[in-house]
Amino acid sequence: MEELIQILEGCCPDVDFEKETALIDDGVLTSLDVVMIVGELNEAYDITITVDALEPENFNSAEAIYALVERLRCE
C-alpha cells in the first residue's frame, strides 16, 4: 500500500490519498488525473486497467485503487 500511495502522490501531489474517501464523487480527481494514475499503475504493477475497470468506485480512495490493482495482479 505504501508503494501505491507514493505512485498516487507522484501523479497528484496536492491530494491526501491517505485521508480522502471520495476522490471521484467529490471531484478531487479529474479524468486526466485518472488517466495519468492508470498509466502509472499499469507500468508499475505490470497490469492492464481496461475501460471496464474505470468505474468511480474503483478510484474513490487509495484502498479502492489498491483493491483494483490486487484483483488485476491475480488475473
Secondary structure, 3 states (H helix, E strand, C coil): CHHHHHHHHHHCCCCCCCCCCCCCCCCCCCHHHHHHHHHHHHHHHCCCCCHHHCCHHHCCCHHHHHHHHHHHHCC
